[in-house]
């Protein structure tokens, strides 16, 4: 399981003589896009803060790497945290905020976890759980011949609904996309899905989803020995019933 922002930040804070932060939760209204290469990465993440933070809340972009964390400031760039003030990216100014880093050389930060969040200040954000991991920096693009790291999860699945009904399905995964043949899953009204990577769930699951209704979502659990590595959800509208399936490898 991927370490949480709270766990890592608290560890660093304790080492610097600061107090511990409280319990962990997550924001959900985020979207991340990544393009380019490791040496020149274009990274953008959008978040929709609660309206009460407009004009006064603070937006944070945090990079955690090898036990050290860095905060991105709109005016100062990446600032390593060494104690004292924790700089925000900027004040929340609009209903949807976008943080963009272009031509970012991430060679020295491969494996780092990237988080976004917002609050009245940094510790209030942690206390309220108003943050989420949105990426883990990897090699971009995937080196030729190395293969996609998530291709191993492609193949046949047996999916079960909450009513006990079972359906056969096949899925193909890459870092950027999930494609599923849903032609044999009767409650799903389309024969196939092609969904872009949308971020990481609270337990490190990879989420592939569209935006808006009808809503389709595929969750991939990459933990070793996961009983149901794939989950599928569908909802036609905001007021309709939702369908959830958990899927085991065949």
C-alpha positions in Angstrom: 0.0 0.0 0.0 1.2 3.5 -0.9 2.1 5.6 2.2 -0.3 8.4 2.9 0.6 12.1 2.9 -0.3 12.3 6.5 2.1 9.4 7.4 5.0 10.8 5.5 4.5 14.4 6.5 4.0 13.6 10.1 7.2 11.5 10.1 9.1 14.4 8.7 7.4 16.9 11.0 8.2 14.8 14.1 11.8 14.7 13.0 11.7 18.5 12.9 10.1 18.8 16.3 6.6 19.5 15.1 3.4 18.0 16.4 1.5 15.1 14.8 -1.3 15.6 12.4 -4.7 13.9 12.8 -6.7 11.4 10.8 -6.6 10.7 7.1 -9.3 11.2 4.5 -9.4 12.4 0.9 -10.8 14.9 -1.5 -12.3 13.4 -4.7 -12.8 16.3 -7.2 -9.5 16.1 -9.0 -8.3 15.4 -12.5 -4.7 14.8 -13.6 -3.0 14.9 -17.0 0.6 13.9 -17.8 2.4 14.2 -21.1 6.0 14.6 -22.4 9.1 12.8 -21.1 10.9 12.4 -17.8 13.3 15.2 -18.7 10.5 17.5 -19.9 7.3 16.5 -18.2 4.0 18.5 -18.6 2.0 17.9 -15.5 -1.4 19.4 -14.7 -3.9 18.7 -11.9 -7.2 20.4 -11.4 -9.1 20.5 -8.1 -12.5 22.0 -7.2 -12.3 23.5 -3.7 -15.4 23.9 -1.5 -16.9 27.3 -2.1 -16.2 28.5 1.5 -12.5 28.6 0.7 -12.8 30.9 -2.3 -10.7 34.0 -1.8 -9.2 32.9 1.5 -8.3 29.2 1.4 -4.8 27.9 0.4 -4.0 25.5 -2.3 -1.1 23.0 -1.8 1.0 20.9 -4.2 3.3 18.5 -2.3 6.0 16.2 -3.6 7.3 13.5 -1.3 10.5 11.8 -2.1 12.9 9.7 0.0 11.5 10.9 3.3 11.8 14.6 2.3 8.8 16.7 1.2 8.8 19.7 -1.1 6.0 22.3 -1.7 5.4 24.0 -5.0 4.9 27.8 -4.8 3.6 29.7 -7.8 6.2 32.4 -7.2 9.1 30.4 -5.7 9.0 27.1 -7.4 9.7 23.9 -5.4 10.6 24.7 -1.8 12.0 21.9 0.5 10.4 21.8 3.9 12.9 22.3 6.7 10.6 23.5 9.4 8.6 26.7 10.1 6.3 28.1 7.4 4.7 25.7 5.0 4.2 27.6 1.7 1.0 27.2 -0.3 0.9 27.1 -4.1 -1.4 30.1 -4.0 -4.6 31.4 -2.5 -7.8 29.7 -3.8 -9.2 32.2 -6.3 -11.8 30.3 -8.4 -14.2 27.3 -8.3 -11.8 25.1 -10.2 -8.1 25.6 -9.7 -5.4 24.1 -12.0 -1.8 23.6 -11.0 0.5 23.2 -14.0 4.2 22.4 -14.2 5.7 22.4 -17.7 9.1 21.1 -18.9 9.6 19.6 -15.5 12.8 17.4 -15.3 11.7 14.7 -12.9 14.8 12.4 -13.4 15.9 13.0 -9.8 12.4 12.5 -8.3 11.4 9.2 -9.9 9.2 7.3 -7.5 8.0 10.4 -5.7 4.4 10.7 -4.6 2.5 13.9 -5.7 -0.4 15.2 -3.6 -2.8 18.2 -3.9 -5.0 19.6 -1.2 -6.5 22.8 0.2 -7.5 24.3 3.5 -7.2 27.4 5.6 -3.6 26.4 6.2 -1.4 23.3 5.7 -2.1 21.6 9.1 -5.9 22.3 8.9 -5.8 20.6 5.5 -4.2 17.5 7.0 -6.5 17.6 10.0 -9.6 17.7 7.7 -8.3 15.2 5.2 -8.7 17.6 2.3 -6.0 16.2 0.1 -5.3 13.3 -2.3 -2.4 11.6 -4.0 -2.7 12.3 -7.7 0.4 10.6 -9.2 3.6 8.7 -8.6 6.4 10.0 -10.8 7.6 7.3 -13.2 9.6 7.0 -16.4 7.8 8.9 -19.2 7.3 7.8 -21.8 7.7 4.1 -21.0 11.0 3.1 -22.5 10.9 1.1 -25.8 11.0 -2.6 -25.1 10.3 -2.2 -21.4 6.6 -3.0 -21.8 3.8 -1.2 -19.9 4.0 -1.9 -16.2 0.3 -2.6 -16.0 0.0 -4.9 -19.0 0.4 -7.9 -16.6 -3.1 -7.2 -15.4 -4.7 -7.6 -18.8 -6.7 -10.7 -19.5 -9.9 -12.6 -18.6 -11.9 -11.8 -15.5 -15.0 -13.2 -13.8 -17.1 -10.4 -12.4 -19.7 -10.7 -9.7 -22.5 -8.3 -8.8 -24.0 -7.5 -5.4 -26.9 -9.8 -6.3 -24.5 -12.8 -6.8 -24.8 -12.8 -10.6 -21.5 -13.5 -12.5 -20.3 -12.3 -15.8 -17.2 -12.9 -18.0 -15.2 -9.9 -19.1 -11.8 -9.2 -20.6 -9.7 -6.1 -19.8 -6.5 -4.5 -21.2 -4.5 -2.1 -19.1 -1.8 0.4 -19.7 -0.6 3.2 -17.5 -2.8 5.7 -19.4 -5.9 3.6 -20.3 -8.2 0.7 -19.4 -10.2 -1.0 -22.1 -12.9 -3.5 -21.1 -15.1 -5.8 -23.2 -18.4 -5.5 -21.3 -20.6 -7.2 -24.0 -21.3 -10.1 -21.6 -22.2 -8.0 -18.6 -25.9 -7.5 -19.1 -26.5 -4.4 -16.9 -23.8 -2.4 -18.7 -25.5 -0.9 -21.8 -22.4 -0.6 -24.0 -20.3 -3.5 -25.4 -17.0 -2.0 -24.5 -15.3 0.7 -22.4 -12.2 2.8 -23.0 -11.4 4.9 -20.0 -8.4 7.2 -19.3 -6.4 7.0 -16.1 -8.0 9.4 -13.6 -5.8 9.1 -10.5 -5.0 7.0 -7.4 -7.6 5.9 -4.9 -7.2 6.0 -1.1 -5.5 2.6 -1.0 -3.4 3.1 -4.1 -5.8 1.6 -6.5 -5.5 2.9 -10.1 -8.7 4.7 -11.1 -9.8 4.8 -14.8 -12.9 6.8 -15.4 -14.9 9.2 -17.6 -16.3 12.5 -16.5 -20.1 13.1 -16.3 -23.0 10.8 -16.9 -23.4 8.0 -17.8 -20.5 7.3 -15.4 -18.2 4.4 -15.9 -15.3 3.6 -13.6 -12.7 0.9 -13.4 -10.5 0.4 -10.4 -7.3 -1.7 -10.6 -5.8 -3.0 -7.4 -2.1 -3.8 -8.0 -1.4 -5.2 -4.5 0.1 -8.7 -4.6 -2.5 -11.4 -4.0 -5.5 -9.1 -4.3 -8.6 -11.3 -4.4 -10.5 -8.9 -6.7 -7.9 -6.9 -8.6 -10.5 -5.3 -10.8 -13.7 -3.4 -9.9 -16.2 -1.9 -12.3 -18.9 0.7 -11.5 -21.7 2.1 -13.7 -24.4 4.8 -13.1 -26.6 6.2 -15.8 -27.5 9.5 -14.1 -27.3 11.3 -10.8 -30.7 9.9 -9.8 -30.4 6.3 -11.1 -29.2 3.1 -9.4 -25.5 2.3 -9.5 -24.1 -1.1 -10.5 -20.9 -2.3 -8.9 -19.0 -5.5 -9.9 -15.9 -7.0 -8.4 -13.8 -9.2 -10.7 -11.3 -12.0 -10.1 -8.7 -13.2 -12.6 -9.7 -16.3 -14.6 
